[in-house]
Amino acid sequence: MFFDKLINMFKIDQTDSNKNAYTYRNQSYLSNFSLSDIQQYNGMPFYIDHSLLMYVTHVYIPFSKQNESICLEHIKQLNALIFPLKKYTQNTFIPETFWCKENPNPFLDDYPSQIRFAPFTPSGRQSKYPVSAFISNMTELYGNYGIQQIFYKCNGKIGKADLSYSQNEKAGFRIQIREKAGALYVRRIDKVYKVRESNSPVPYLKTEIQYILD
């Protein structure tokens, strides 16, 4: 799968003792906040229509149909930002499909789409982005695969987004969307290639900058 290595960025390396220590501290922090901590944000962009679930690194709820519809509108908003720069993405855009599962098992299922919550930092401060949408696109039959993360500010508006999706089984794009002076803009577009050296059976990802604003 083309974006296997991108997916691995979200995994905890169990062989690293420092990361293990962080994981245990993080689990303790996650278990200490409740639904009321999340509901304090008046600008909550999604419905909290499922009991909270806890994974190693985050608390989340799976996507419901109504939250999927809300997030789809946000993806269309981000695609509208990318459209004027379509020459840098070869006329490809964020897939508007979701891999959703009503009751996912985070230890068995490969990253189904979900809404993640982080109302506080581990030090107890209010989080800059208390809610994020983690969107997994499972449409490999059509040549697309991607992971999108959209981060929401305390007022419920999009604050930034990190987007990764494939153009085909050998190449894809990574796009950074950021906010400046209250407006979202495309900061950077990278094309990512799957490269296999003749003397190595393991492919690696090669990145080429297509567009950068700052």
C-alpha positions as CSV (number, residue, x, y, z in Angstrom):
1,M,0.0,0.0,0.0
2,F,1.5,3.3,-1.1
3,F,1.0,5.2,2.1
4,D,2.0,2.5,4.5
5,K,5.0,4.6,5.6
6,L,2.7,7.6,6.2
7,I,0.4,5.5,8.3
8,N,3.3,4.4,10.4
9,M,3.9,7.9,11.5
10,F,0.9,7.6,13.7
11,K,2.1,4.4,15.4
12,I,4.1,4.2,18.7
13,D,7.5,2.5,18.4
14,Q,7.3,-0.1,21.2
15,T,11.1,-0.7,21.0
16,D,11.9,2.8,22.1
17,S,11.9,3.1,25.9
18,N,11.5,6.9,25.8
19,K,8.5,6.6,23.6
20,N,7.1,3.9,25.8
21,A,7.5,6.2,28.8
22,Y,5.7,9.0,26.9
23,T,2.9,6.6,26.0
24,Y,2.2,5.7,29.6
25,R,2.2,9.3,30.7
26,N,-0.1,10.1,27.8
27,Q,-2.5,7.3,28.7
28,S,-2.7,8.7,32.2
29,Y,-3.5,12.2,30.9
30,L,-6.1,10.9,28.5
31,S,-7.9,8.9,31.2
32,N,-8.3,12.0,33.3
33,F,-10.6,14.1,31.2
34,S,-14.3,13.5,30.5
35,L,-17.1,14.4,28.2
36,S,-17.7,17.6,30.1
37,D,-14.2,18.8,29.3
38,I,-15.0,18.4,25.7
39,Q,-18.4,20.0,25.9
40,Q,-16.9,23.2,27.3
41,Y,-16.1,24.3,23.8
42,N,-19.1,26.3,22.4
43,G,-17.7,26.0,18.9
44,M,-17.7,22.2,18.8
45,P,-17.9,21.5,15.1
46,F,-19.3,17.9,15.4
47,Y,-22.0,16.0,17.3
48,I,-20.8,14.0,20.2
49,D,-23.0,11.1,19.4
50,H,-21.0,8.1,20.7
51,S,-19.3,7.2,23.9
52,L,-15.7,8.2,24.2
53,L,-13.1,5.6,23.2
54,M,-9.5,5.7,24.2
55,Y,-6.5,4.6,22.2
56,V,-2.8,4.8,23.1
57,T,-2.4,8.3,21.9
58,H,-5.8,9.9,21.8
59,V,-9.5,9.8,22.8
60,Y,-12.0,9.6,19.9
61,I,-15.4,8.7,18.6
62,P,-16.1,7.0,15.3
63,F,-17.7,8.9,12.5
64,S,-21.5,8.9,12.4
65,K,-23.4,9.7,9.2
66,Q,-24.2,13.2,10.4
67,N,-20.6,14.0,11.4
68,E,-19.5,12.5,8.1
69,S,-21.7,15.0,6.3
70,I,-20.3,17.9,8.3
71,C,-16.7,16.8,7.5
72,L,-17.5,16.4,3.8
73,E,-18.4,20.1,3.7
74,H,-15.0,20.9,5.3
75,I,-13.2,18.8,2.7
76,K,-15.0,20.6,-0.1
77,Q,-13.9,23.9,1.5
78,L,-10.2,22.6,1.5
79,N,-10.5,21.4,-2.0
80,A,-11.7,24.9,-3.0
81,L,-8.4,26.2,-1.7
82,I,-6.4,23.6,-3.6
83,F,-8.3,24.2,-6.9
84,P,-6.4,27.4,-8.0
85,L,-3.2,25.4,-7.5
86,K,-4.4,22.3,-9.4
87,K,-1.4,22.5,-11.8
88,Y,0.8,21.5,-8.8
89,T,-1.4,18.5,-7.9
90,Q,-2.0,17.4,-11.5
91,N,-5.7,18.1,-11.2
92,T,-6.1,15.7,-8.3
93,F,-7.9,16.7,-5.1
94,I,-8.7,15.3,-1.6
95,P,-10.9,12.2,-2.0
96,E,-14.4,12.8,-0.8
97,T,-14.9,9.3,0.6
98,F,-14.5,8.0,4.1
99,W,-13.6,4.6,5.6
100,C,-16.0,4.6,8.6
101,K,-16.8,1.8,11.1
102,E,-19.5,2.1,13.7
103,N,-17.5,0.3,16.5
104,P,-13.9,0.1,15.4
105,N,-11.3,-1.8,17.3
106,P,-8.2,0.5,17.2
107,F,-5.9,-2.4,17.9
108,L,-7.3,-4.5,15.0
109,D,-8.7,-2.1,12.4
110,D,-6.4,0.0,10.3
111,Y,-7.2,3.5,11.2
112,P,-10.9,4.0,10.4
113,S,-12.0,7.6,10.2
114,Q,-12.7,9.2,13.6
115,I,-13.1,12.4,15.5
116,R,-10.3,13.0,18.0
117,F,-10.4,15.1,21.2
118,A,-7.5,16.8,23.0
119,P,-9.2,19.5,25.2
120,F,-6.0,20.0,27.2
121,T,-2.3,19.6,26.7
122,P,-0.5,17.1,28.9
123,S,0.6,20.0,31.1
124,G,-3.1,21.0,31.7
125,R,-3.2,24.0,29.4
126,Q,-6.1,24.6,27.0
127,S,-5.4,23.0,23.7
128,K,-5.0,25.2,20.6
129,Y,-6.7,22.6,18.5
130,P,-9.1,20.6,20.9
131,V,-10.8,18.7,18.1
132,S,-9.4,17.0,15.0
133,A,-10.9,14.9,12.2
134,F,-8.8,11.9,11.2
135,I,-10.1,10.8,7.8
136,S,-9.0,7.6,6.2
137,N,-9.8,7.1,2.5
138,M,-10.0,3.5,1.5
139,T,-10.7,3.7,-2.3
140,E,-7.8,1.7,-3.7
141,L,-9.9,0.1,-6.4
142,Y,-10.1,3.6,-7.9
143,G,-6.4,4.4,-7.5
144,N,-6.8,6.7,-4.4
145,Y,-5.7,6.3,-0.8
146,G,-5.1,9.0,1.7
147,I,-5.0,10.2,5.3
148,Q,-6.3,13.6,6.1
149,Q,-6.1,15.4,9.4
150,I,-8.1,18.6,9.9
151,F,-7.5,20.5,13.2
152,Y,-10.2,22.7,14.7
153,K,-9.7,25.7,16.9
154,C,-11.7,26.4,20.1
155,N,-14.3,28.3,18.1
156,G,-14.9,25.3,15.9
157,K,-13.3,26.8,12.8
158,I,-10.5,25.0,10.9
159,G,-7.1,26.1,12.1
160,K,-4.9,23.9,9.9
161,A,-4.9,20.7,7.9
162,D,-2.3,18.1,6.9
163,L,-3.4,16.1,3.8
164,S,-1.9,13.1,2.2
165,Y,-3.4,11.2,-0.7
166,S,-2.3,9.1,-3.7
167,Q,-2.6,9.9,-7.3
168,N,-2.0,6.3,-8.3
169,E,-0.2,3.4,-6.7
170,K,3.2,4.9,-7.4
171,A,2.8,8.6,-6.6
172,G,0.8,11.0,-4.5
173,F,0.7,14.4,-2.7
174,R,1.1,15.9,0.7
175,I,-0.5,19.3,1.3
176,Q,-0.2,21.7,4.2
177,I,-3.0,24.1,4.8
178,R,-2.4,26.8,7.4
179,E,-4.1,29.9,8.8
180,K,-2.8,33.5,8.6
181,A,-4.7,36.6,9.6
182,G,-7.9,34.6,10.0
183,A,-7.8,33.0,6.5
184,L,-6.8,29.6,5.4
185,Y,-4.2,29.2,2.7
186,V,-2.2,26.4,1.0
187,R,1.3,26.7,2.4
188,R,3.0,23.8,0.7
189,I,2.4,21.0,-1.8
190,D,4.8,18.1,-2.1
191,K,4.7,15.3,-4.6
192,V,5.7,11.9,-3.1
193,Y,7.0,9.1,-5.2
194,K,7.4,5.5,-4.4
195,V,10.9,4.6,-5.5
196,R,12.5,1.1,-5.5
197,E,16.3,0.8,-6.0
198,S,17.5,-2.0,-8.2
199,N,19.6,-3.4,-5.3
200,S,16.9,-3.1,-2.7
201,P,13.6,-5.0,-2.4
202,V,12.2,-2.3,-0.1
203,P,10.8,0.8,-1.7
204,Y,11.1,4.3,-0.1
205,L,9.3,7.6,-0.5
206,K,11.0,10.4,-2.4
207,T,9.6,13.9,-1.9
208,E,9.7,16.8,-4.3
209,I,8.4,20.3,-3.5
210,Q,5.8,21.5,-6.0
211,Y,4.7,24.7,-4.4
212,I,5.6,26.6,-1.2
213,L,4.4,30.0,-0.1
214,D,6.5,30.7,3.0
